[in-house]
Amino acid sequence: MRSSDIDKQLAVIKRGAVEIISEQELRKKLENSAKSGKPLVIKVGFDPTAPDIHLGHTVLLRKMRQFQDLGHRVVFLIGDFTGRIGDPTGRSEIRKQLTREEVLKNAATYKKQISKILDMGKIRIVFNSEWFDKMQGLEFGNLLTHYTATRLLERDDFTQRRKDKKPIYMSEFIYPILQGYDSVVLKADIELGGTDQKFNLLVGRDIQKDFGQEEQVVITMPLLEGTDGVQKMSKSYANYIGINEPANEMFGKLMSISDTLMLKYYELLTDIDLDSVKAMHPKEAKMKLAEEIIAQYHSRKDAEGARREFERIFSNKELPQEMPEYRMQAGESILSILTKSGLVKSGNEARRLIEQGAVFFNDGKIEKENFVPQEGGVVKAGSRRFLKII
């Protein structure tokens, strides 16, 4: 392969990446792969701690697809063993440990969701329980000798906890070692992860070296902020956009992000040239972004329909053509209706929306949580949630 072809591969790989450790090693691996005809092994690990995949997860999944398109072999590692321990990254306290049943239930939903992004005919899906469940006590003890407690204590999460005099559990100590051993078993050439995973990914390099293997190249991708524009996208922060959400819901959420964040979404979630985006009016650019993302996970027809529906509701101030209905009880309050209908997730969220002046009945703002609406009207919570009272 010519040097220019390697440069083209590198340009694709580097788009959106935060750091490559190291680019020189990556170029060498790509050159050796081209000469030998042997594809590189690209490892990405996911702990199935939640059943839904959101746009934040797709940053890594899209990079995996790029490697597939470049002819390399992607290994989708489901950490069904490590998921029962819990990754301490970014945590100020120990994660809740999941049962095997919870982990496997979540993992089962992953395959269908990732098929919307990855070529399932060119992917290897593995579970790390395949080797860890078979590991005997002595073998496990020997594995722990491949890394030192001193190095583990250097990670920011643990340093902060020590300052705050918060406990660090042994199960959290061994997590990075187990993740690193996954790379040994898979003989990974490259491992992808978020910037918050950098410590764990580097542990993988060290352990591979200790086992006599060539060290994997580490590529870190940015964490995608959620709809609030502040916290990383997460179900915990209620700022996520799930790839299985209805097209209209996805469109509304994408239109709510800031203009600054929009460019980051374009870079990480699409293949569209950024210069062409910058030349567009911000509102039209955001509309195009929403259409592009929805077309990926639903269809082009769904994307166009979601845009028309959005314009009807927000530009023309019309009601949606379809909305859920709720049969209210005599004298039932708006607080009860909001929660029982499922329009909001909790009473606290309902109270917060009312206090913020974000709940309406037939275009009239609701100011008290004991307000009783009339039958036949429409409740609006926030900017995108509607409910017809019957």
C-alpha positions as CSV (number, residue, x, y, z in Angstrom):
1,M,0.0,0.0,0.0
2,R,1.3,3.4,-0.9
3,S,2.1,6.0,1.7
4,S,-0.8,8.2,0.4
5,D,-3.2,5.3,1.1
6,I,-2.0,5.0,4.7
7,D,-2.4,8.8,5.0
8,K,-6.1,8.4,3.9
9,Q,-6.7,5.8,6.5
10,L,-5.1,7.9,9.1
11,A,-7.3,10.9,8.1
12,V,-10.4,8.8,8.6
13,I,-9.2,7.4,11.9
14,K,-8.1,10.8,13.3
15,R,-11.5,12.5,12.6
16,G,-13.0,13.4,16.0
17,A,-10.3,11.6,17.9
18,V,-8.8,13.3,21.0
19,E,-5.6,11.4,21.4
20,I,-3.7,8.6,19.7
21,I,-1.0,6.8,21.7
22,S,0.9,6.8,19.6
23,E,0.3,7.9,16.0
24,Q,3.8,6.6,15.0
25,E,2.9,3.2,16.3
26,L,-0.5,3.3,14.5
27,R,1.1,4.2,11.2
28,K,3.5,1.2,11.6
29,K,0.7,-1.1,12.4
30,L,-1.3,0.1,9.3
31,E,1.8,-0.4,7.1
32,N,2.5,-3.9,8.4
33,S,-1.2,-4.8,8.0
34,A,-1.1,-3.6,4.4
35,K,2.1,-5.6,3.6
36,S,0.9,-8.8,5.3
37,G,-2.7,-8.6,4.2
38,K,-3.7,-9.3,7.8
39,P,-6.3,-7.0,9.2
40,L,-5.7,-5.2,12.6
41,V,-7.7,-6.4,15.6
42,I,-9.8,-3.4,16.9
43,K,-11.1,-3.9,20.4
44,V,-13.9,-1.9,22.0
45,G,-15.4,-3.0,25.4
46,F,-18.9,-2.2,26.6
47,D,-20.1,-3.1,30.1
48,P,-23.9,-3.8,29.7
49,T,-24.9,-1.8,32.8
50,A,-28.0,-0.3,31.0
51,P,-30.2,-1.8,28.2
52,D,-30.3,1.3,25.9
53,I,-27.7,2.6,23.6
54,H,-27.7,6.4,23.1
55,L,-26.0,8.8,20.8
56,G,-23.1,9.1,23.3
57,H,-22.3,5.4,22.8
58,T,-22.4,5.8,19.0
59,V,-19.3,7.9,18.9
60,L,-17.3,4.8,19.5
61,L,-19.6,2.6,17.4
62,R,-19.2,4.9,14.4
63,K,-15.4,4.8,14.8
64,M,-15.6,1.0,14.9
65,R,-17.6,1.1,11.6
66,Q,-14.9,3.2,10.0
67,F,-12.3,0.6,10.9
68,Q,-14.6,-2.1,9.4
69,D,-14.9,-0.1,6.2
70,L,-11.0,0.2,6.1
71,G,-10.9,-3.6,6.2
72,H,-9.9,-4.3,9.8
73,R,-11.4,-6.7,12.2
74,V,-13.6,-5.3,15.0
75,V,-14.1,-7.2,18.2
76,F,-17.2,-6.0,20.2
77,L,-16.4,-7.1,23.8
78,I,-19.3,-7.3,26.1
79,G,-18.0,-7.1,29.7
80,D,-20.5,-9.5,31.2
81,F,-18.0,-10.4,33.9
82,T,-16.4,-7.0,34.5
83,G,-19.9,-5.5,34.4
84,R,-20.8,-7.3,37.5
85,I,-17.9,-5.6,39.3
86,G,-18.3,-2.1,37.9
87,D,-15.9,0.4,36.4
88,P,-14.7,3.0,39.0
89,T,-13.9,5.5,36.3
90,G,-15.3,8.9,37.1
91,R,-16.9,7.7,40.3
92,S,-16.8,9.2,43.7
93,E,-18.2,6.0,45.2
94,I,-18.5,2.3,44.4
95,R,-20.9,1.4,41.6
96,K,-23.9,-0.8,42.3
97,Q,-23.0,-4.3,41.4
98,L,-25.3,-6.0,38.9
99,T,-26.4,-9.6,38.9
100,R,-25.5,-12.0,36.1
101,E,-29.1,-12.0,35.0
102,E,-29.3,-8.2,34.8
103,V,-26.1,-8.0,32.8
104,L,-27.1,-10.7,30.3
105,K,-30.6,-9.1,29.9
106,N,-28.9,-5.8,29.0
107,A,-26.4,-7.5,26.8
108,A,-29.1,-9.2,24.8
109,T,-30.5,-5.8,23.7
110,Y,-27.1,-4.6,22.4
111,K,-26.9,-6.8,19.3
112,K,-30.0,-5.5,17.7
113,Q,-29.1,-1.9,18.5
114,I,-25.5,-2.0,17.2
115,S,-26.7,-3.6,14.0
116,K,-28.0,-0.2,13.0
117,I,-24.4,1.0,12.9
118,L,-22.0,-1.9,12.5
119,D,-21.7,-4.5,9.7
120,M,-22.7,-7.6,11.7
121,G,-21.2,-9.8,9.0
122,K,-17.7,-8.3,9.8
123,I,-17.8,-8.3,13.6
124,R,-16.8,-10.7,16.3
125,I,-18.9,-10.4,19.5
126,V,-17.3,-11.9,22.6
127,F,-18.1,-12.0,26.3
128,N,-15.2,-11.8,28.8
129,S,-16.9,-14.3,31.1
130,E,-15.6,-16.8,28.5
131,W,-12.1,-16.7,30.1
132,F,-12.7,-15.1,33.5
133,D,-15.3,-17.7,34.6
134,K,-12.7,-20.5,33.9
135,M,-9.9,-18.8,35.7
136,Q,-8.8,-20.6,38.9
137,G,-7.8,-18.8,42.1
138,L,-4.0,-19.2,41.6
139,E,-4.2,-18.1,38.0
140,F,-6.2,-15.1,39.1
141,G,-3.7,-14.3,41.8
142,N,-0.8,-14.5,39.2
143,L,-2.7,-12.1,36.9
144,L,-2.7,-9.4,39.7
145,T,1.1,-9.6,39.9
146,H,1.3,-7.9,36.5
147,Y,0.4,-4.5,37.9
148,T,1.2,-2.6,41.0
149,A,-1.0,-0.9,43.6
150,T,1.2,2.2,43.4
151,R,0.3,2.7,39.7
152,L,-3.4,2.2,40.3
153,L,-3.4,4.8,43.1
154,E,-2.1,7.3,40.6
155,R,-5.5,7.5,38.8
156,D,-7.4,10.7,39.4
157,D,-10.5,9.0,40.7
158,F,-8.7,7.2,43.5
159,T,-6.5,10.2,44.3
160,Q,-9.6,12.3,44.9
161,R,-11.2,9.7,47.0
162,R,-8.1,9.4,49.2
163,K,-8.2,13.2,49.7
164,D,-11.9,13.0,50.6
165,K,-11.2,10.0,52.8
166,K,-13.7,7.9,50.9
167,P,-13.2,4.1,50.6
168,I,-11.6,2.4,47.6
169,Y,-12.7,-1.2,47.3
170,M,-10.4,-4.0,46.1
171,S,-13.0,-5.0,43.4
172,E,-12.5,-1.5,41.9
173,F,-8.7,-1.9,42.1
174,I,-8.7,-5.0,39.9
175,Y,-11.1,-3.7,37.3
176,P,-8.4,-2.0,35.1
177,I,-6.3,-5.1,35.3
178,L,-9.2,-7.3,34.1
179,Q,-9.8,-4.9,31.2
180,G,-6.2,-5.0,30.4
181,Y,-6.2,-8.8,30.4
182,D,-9.0,-8.7,27.9
183,S,-6.6,-7.1,25.4
184,V,-4.1,-9.9,26.1
185,V,-6.7,-12.6,25.3
186,L,-7.9,-10.8,22.2
187,K,-4.4,-9.8,21.0
188,A,-5.7,-6.4,20.4
189,D,-3.8,-4.1,18.0
190,I,-5.9,-1.0,18.8
191,E,-8.3,-0.3,21.6
192,L,-10.9,2.5,21.4
193,G,-12.4,4.3,24.4
194,G,-13.7,7.6,25.8
195,T,-11.3,10.1,27.2
196,D,-12.4,9.0,30.7
197,Q,-11.1,5.5,29.9
198,K,-7.5,6.6,29.1
199,F,-6.1,5.2,32.4
200,N,-7.7,1.8,31.8
201,L,-6.6,1.7,28.1
202,L,-3.0,2.4,29.1
203,V,-3.1,-0.4,31.7
204,G,-3.9,-2.6,28.8
205,R,-0.7,-1.6,27.0
206,D,1.4,-2.3,30.1
207,I,-0.1,-5.7,30.7
208,Q,0.2,-6.7,27.0
209,K,3.9,-5.8,27.2
210,D,4.3,-7.8,30.4
211,F,2.8,-10.8,28.6
212,G,5.2,-10.4,25.8
213,Q,2.8,-9.0,23.3
214,E,3.1,-5.9,21.1
215,E,1.4,-3.0,22.9
216,Q,-2.0,-1.9,21.6
217,V,-2.4,1.6,20.2
218,V,-4.8,3.6,22.3
219,I,-7.3,5.9,20.6
220,T,-9.5,8.1,22.8
221,M,-12.7,9.7,21.6
222,P,-14.4,12.7,23.2
223,L,-17.3,12.3,25.6
224,L,-20.5,13.7,23.9
225,E,-22.4,16.2,26.0
226,G,-26.1,15.5,26.4
227,T,-29.0,17.9,25.6
228,D,-28.1,20.0,28.6
229,G,-24.8,20.9,27.0
230,V,-22.9,20.4,30.2
231,Q,-22.9,16.8,31.5
232,K,-21.8,13.8,29.3
233,M,-24.8,12.1,27.7
234,S,-26.1,9.6,30.2
235,K,-29.4,8.1,31.3
236,S,-28.4,9.1,34.9
237,Y,-28.5,12.8,33.9
238,A,-31.7,12.5,31.9
239,N,-30.0,14.3,29.0
240,Y,-29.7,11.4,26.5
241,I,-31.1,10.7,23.1
242,G,-31.6,6.9,22.7
243,I,-31.2,5.5,19.2
244,N,-34.5,3.5,19.7
245,E,-36.5,6.6,20.6
246,P,-39.4,7.6,18.2
247,A,-38.2,9.8,15.4
248,N,-40.3,12.8,16.5
249,E,-38.9,12.6,20.0
250,M,-35.3,12.4,18.7
251,F,-35.9,15.4,16.3
252,G,-37.2,17.6,19.1
253,K,-34.3,16.7,21.4
254,L,-31.7,17.4,18.7
255,M,-33.3,20.8,17.9
256,S,-32.9,21.7,21.6
257,I,-29.1,21.5,21.6
258,S,-26.9,24.7,21.4
259,D,-25.4,25.9,18.2
260,T,-21.9,25.2,19.6
261,L,-22.7,21.7,20.5
262,M,-24.3,21.2,17.1
263,L,-20.9,21.3,15.4
264,K,-19.5,18.6,17.7
265,Y,-22.5,16.4,17.0
266,Y,-21.9,16.9,13.2
267,E,-18.2,15.9,13.7
268,L,-18.8,12.8,15.9
269,L,-22.2,11.6,14.7
270,T,-22.1,12.2,10.9
271,D,-19.7,12.1,7.9
272,I,-20.8,15.5,6.6
273,D,-18.1,18.0,5.8
274,L,-17.9,20.6,8.6
275,D,-17.1,23.5,6.3
276,S,-20.4,23.0,4.5
277,V,-22.2,23.1,7.9
278,K,-20.5,26.4,8.9
279,A,-21.8,28.0,5.7
280,M,-25.4,27.2,6.6
281,H,-27.9,29.2,8.7
282,P,-27.7,27.7,12.3
283,K,-31.4,26.7,12.3
284,E,-31.2,25.0,8.9
285,A,-28.0,23.3,9.9
286,K,-29.6,21.9,13.1
287,M,-32.7,20.7,11.0
288,K,-30.3,18.9,8.7
289,L,-28.4,17.4,11.6
290,A,-31.6,16.0,13.1
291,E,-32.7,14.6,9.8
292,E,-29.3,13.0,9.2
293,I,-29.2,11.3,12.6
294,I,-32.8,10.1,12.4
295,A,-32.2,8.7,8.9
296,Q,-29.4,6.6,10.4
297,Y,-31.4,5.0,13.1
298,H,-34.9,5.0,11.5
299,S,-35.3,5.9,7.8
300,R,-35.1,8.9,5.5
301,K,-38.9,8.9,5.3
302,D,-39.1,9.0,9.1
303,A,-36.6,11.8,9.2
304,E,-38.6,13.9,6.7
305,G,-41.8,13.2,8.6
306,A,-40.3,14.2,11.9
307,R,-39.1,17.5,10.4
308,R,-42.6,18.3,9.0
309,E,-44.2,17.5,12.4
310,F,-41.6,19.7,14.2
311,E,-42.3,22.6,11.8
312,R,-46.1,22.2,12.3
313,I,-45.8,22.3,16.1
314,F,-43.1,24.8,16.6
315,S,-43.1,27.0,13.6
316,N,-46.8,27.0,12.9
317,K,-47.8,26.6,16.6
318,E,-50.1,23.7,15.8
319,L,-50.8,20.6,17.8
320,P,-49.2,17.3,16.9
321,Q,-51.3,15.0,14.6
322,E,-50.9,12.2,17.1
323,M,-50.6,12.4,20.9
324,P,-51.2,10.0,23.8
325,E,-54.6,10.2,25.6
326,Y,-55.4,10.1,29.3
327,R,-58.8,9.4,30.9
328,M,-58.9,11.6,33.9
329,Q,-60.8,10.9,37.1
330,A,-63.3,13.5,38.4
331,G,-61.5,16.3,40.2
332,E,-58.0,14.8,39.4
333,S,-55.2,17.3,39.7
334,I,-52.6,18.2,37.0
335,L,-49.9,16.8,39.3
336,S,-51.6,13.4,39.3
337,I,-52.3,13.5,35.6
338,L,-48.7,14.3,34.7
339,T,-47.3,11.4,36.7
340,K,-50.0,8.7,36.2
341,S,-50.1,9.3,32.4
342,G,-46.3,8.8,32.2
343,L,-45.9,12.2,30.6
344,V,-43.2,12.9,33.3
345,K,-41.2,10.4,35.2
346,S,-41.9,11.5,38.7
347,G,-43.8,13.9,40.9
348,N,-40.6,15.9,41.5
349,E,-40.2,16.5,37.8
350,A,-43.8,17.5,37.5
351,R,-43.5,20.0,40.3
352,R,-40.3,21.4,38.9
353,L,-41.9,21.9,35.4
354,I,-44.9,23.7,37.0
355,E,-42.6,25.9,39.1
356,Q,-40.7,26.8,35.9
357,G,-43.9,27.7,34.1
358,A,-43.4,24.9,31.6
359,V,-46.8,23.2,31.9
360,F,-49.8,24.5,29.9
361,F,-53.4,23.5,29.5
362,N,-54.9,24.7,26.2
363,D,-52.1,27.3,25.9
364,G,-52.8,28.7,29.4
365,K,-49.9,28.4,31.8
366,I,-50.5,26.2,34.9
367,E,-49.2,27.8,38.1
368,K,-50.5,25.4,40.8
369,E,-50.1,21.7,41.1
370,N,-53.7,21.2,42.3
371,F,-55.1,22.7,39.1
372,V,-57.9,20.5,37.7
373,P,-58.1,20.6,33.9
374,Q,-61.3,20.1,31.9
375,E,-62.0,17.1,29.6
376,G,-61.3,17.5,26.0
377,G,-58.3,19.8,26.4
378,V,-54.6,19.3,25.8
379,V,-51.8,19.4,28.4
380,K,-48.3,20.4,27.3
381,A,-45.3,19.7,29.4
382,G,-42.0,21.4,28.3
383,S,-41.8,22.0,24.6
384,R,-42.3,18.5,23.2
385,R,-44.7,16.5,25.4
386,F,-48.4,16.6,24.7
387,L,-51.4,14.8,26.3
388,K,-55.0,14.9,25.4
389,I,-57.5,14.7,28.3
390,I,-60.5,12.5,27.7
